[in-house]
């Protein structure tokens, strides 16, 4: 699919035919694009830990440096868009990157720079649409959100919004706030996203249910018991784990299922640590 001059979006299925399949497990790398978190809980720190846990090399493109703690966001300094684009280009130069995960972008100019820098990339792109920090600070400008919806969604193989992010993104596509999750997710598909994984961590009930939406297919639900633990960076870890699994040749469904189990393990570990403390 080609929109607005962008290169065709790769899917996990076409990835196998273009050099990113299981035979490339030992040489694959994932490019993670996002911001730093001085607390070490989220952002690129979480991405690097997740890639290491999956035995996948991580390449980095830093979009912003943030001063934040578990409780609040202090200062945020975004990088020059040209520098972000150069980081992406250098990371892709040797051809080892088999998947890309995008997190915090900061502003409209960086969103546009990343889209342009990825125009020749042929592997799957996973977008974690970071709009605000879990500690409350805004991490993407209003113009940046609009550019993300209009230019970045059409080149992504998967976007992974939580429920508040789904509300914001679908609202920009004129979906009324009271619409159900199915309608909001399909609005993102209609806007060009290859697939949408709606995260259920902000929902209610005994289980945390993530739902995978794809055009022309029935939704797939991934449920796990809700764990009473507070852990920042779970959204970063989920999207990066999916990208790592796609880079290693998993199908999209298998990658989402495995990544959810990985994050559930992180939450269980935090809960067990809290109990023992």
Order of alpha helices (4+ residues) and beta strands (2+ residues): alpha-beta-alpha-beta-beta-alpha-beta-alpha-beta-alpha-beta-alpha-alpha-beta-beta-beta-alpha-alpha
